[in-house]
Amino acid sequence: MSCNLAAGITLGCRDNAGGVNKVWITDYDNVTGITQNTGSTITAISGTGTFYSFELIRTTSEMTETINASLENGTVFYTQELTMFFAKLEQYKRNIIKTLAQSFRLAVVFEDNNGSYFLLGQEYGMFVSAGSNVTGLALGDRQGYNLTLQALEQLPMNELSGPLATIVSGMTVES
């Protein structure tokens, strides 16, 4: 089977902004169905439980999806990494991060600073792969929690057709 290129990519406009605005996380098993259109855009997510909201400070968090390809093995897979920072060391944050770190599979949606929403870990789920608690050195240094979630997927992430709260069925979405 050969793969035939069917389209190109245009230059577009300079109206793009980097960074992650907000993240929602739920247990992977809470998601019971994902509906996609012919372009693979996610149009509906169904399930039970809650997508919990994680608010982020501007310019402290990012998502990177890396293509991992082996010509020799004929394989391609994608590594998705979401790094987040939560300011101020506090017990309740510690407890939530501890629970996330103990979870094997998480379903994660993030909103970028362009107002687009994406699902990470769609097939296999995400997991905590790294983290650190930092105090900084000087009075003006960063103090809080660094957390990295990772997924290894056969396909790249898919965009949602709109805000998470508008496409979810049967689940609660914290605002």
C-alpha positions in Angstrom: 0.0 0.0 0.0 1.4 3.4 -0.9 0.5 6.6 0.8 -0.5 9.3 -1.8 -0.3 12.9 -0.8 -3.6 14.6 -1.5 -3.1 18.2 -0.4 -0.5 20.8 0.5 -0.2 23.4 3.2 -0.7 27.1 2.5 1.2 29.9 4.3 -1.8 31.5 5.9 -1.8 34.6 8.1 0.3 35.8 11.0 -2.4 35.4 13.5 -1.1 32.6 15.7 -0.2 32.6 19.4 1.8 30.0 21.3 1.1 28.4 24.7 -1.6 26.5 26.6 -4.4 28.4 28.1 -6.3 25.7 30.1 -6.4 22.0 30.6 -9.2 19.5 31.5 -8.4 16.0 32.8 -10.5 13.0 33.6 -9.9 9.3 34.1 -9.5 7.6 30.7 -12.2 5.0 31.5 -14.8 7.8 32.0 -14.8 8.4 28.3 -17.0 5.8 26.6 -17.2 7.2 23.1 -15.6 9.6 20.7 -17.2 10.7 17.4 -15.1 12.1 14.6 -16.1 13.6 11.2 -14.4 12.6 8.0 -11.6 15.0 8.6 -10.9 13.4 12.0 -12.1 16.4 14.0 -13.8 15.3 17.2 -17.4 16.3 17.2 -18.6 14.5 20.4 -17.2 12.9 23.5 -19.6 10.8 25.6 -19.1 9.2 29.0 -19.6 9.6 32.7 -17.7 11.5 35.4 -16.1 14.9 35.3 -13.5 16.7 33.3 -11.6 18.6 36.0 -10.3 22.1 35.1 -6.7 23.0 35.6 -6.0 26.7 35.3 -2.6 27.8 34.1 -0.6 31.0 34.4 0.1 32.6 31.0 3.5 31.6 29.4 4.2 28.7 31.8 2.8 25.7 30.1 3.2 24.0 26.7 2.3 21.0 24.6 4.7 19.3 22.2 3.8 16.4 19.9 6.9 14.6 18.4 6.8 12.4 15.4 8.9 9.3 16.0 9.6 7.5 12.7 11.8 4.5 11.8 12.5 4.0 8.1 14.1 0.7 8.9 11.1 -0.7 10.8 8.5 1.1 8.7 6.9 2.5 11.9 5.6 5.9 13.0 4.2 6.9 16.4 3.6 10.1 18.2 4.8 11.3 21.6 2.5 13.9 23.2 3.9 15.9 26.1 2.0 18.4 28.1 4.1 20.4 30.6 2.3 22.5 33.2 3.3 24.8 36.0 1.1 25.4 39.1 2.3 28.3 41.3 2.7 28.1 45.1 3.4 24.9 47.1 0.1 24.0 48.8 -1.2 20.7 50.3 -4.3 20.5 48.2 -2.3 20.8 45.0 0.2 18.2 46.3 -2.7 15.8 46.9 -4.2 16.3 43.4 -0.7 15.9 41.7 -0.1 12.7 43.8 -3.4 11.3 42.5 -2.5 12.2 38.9 0.9 10.6 39.3 -0.6 7.3 40.5 -3.1 7.1 37.6 -2.2 4.8 34.7 -4.4 6.4 32.0 -5.9 9.9 31.8 -7.9 11.6 29.1 -6.7 15.2 28.6 -8.1 18.2 26.6 -6.3 21.4 26.4 -7.2 24.8 25.0 -4.3 26.7 23.2 -4.0 30.5 23.2 -5.7 30.6 19.8 -8.9 29.2 21.3 -8.5 25.8 19.7 -9.2 22.6 21.7 -7.3 19.3 21.3 -7.6 15.8 22.8 -4.4 14.1 24.0 -4.0 10.4 24.7 -7.1 9.5 22.6 -6.2 5.8 22.1 -4.1 4.8 25.0 -4.4 7.7 27.5 -1.8 9.9 29.2 0.3 9.4 32.3 2.5 11.5 34.5 6.0 11.0 33.2 7.9 13.7 35.3 7.4 16.4 37.8 9.2 18.5 40.4 8.4 20.8 43.3 10.5 23.9 43.3 11.1 26.7 45.8 13.4 28.9 43.7 16.3 30.7 45.2 15.6 34.4 45.2 12.4 36.0 46.4 11.2 36.6 42.9 11.8 33.1 41.6 9.2 30.6 40.5 7.8 28.5 43.3 5.4 25.6 42.8 4.8 22.4 40.9 6.1 21.4 37.4 4.2 18.5 35.9 4.6 16.6 32.6 2.0 14.3 31.2 2.9 12.0 28.3 1.1 9.8 25.8 2.4 7.4 23.2 -0.1 7.3 20.3 -0.3 5.7 16.8 -1.9 8.8 15.4 -1.4 12.5 16.0 -3.7 14.5 18.3 -7.1 15.6 17.0 -8.8 18.9 17.3 -12.3 19.3 18.9 -14.9 21.0 16.7 -15.6 23.5 19.5 -15.1 24.1 23.3 -15.1 20.9 25.4 -18.3 21.9 27.2 -20.2 22.1 23.9 -19.4 18.6 22.6 -19.5 16.5 25.8 -22.5 14.3 26.5 -23.2 12.6 29.8 -20.1 14.2 31.5 -19.6 17.2 33.7 -17.1 19.8 32.6 -15.7 22.2 35.2 -15.4 25.7 33.9 
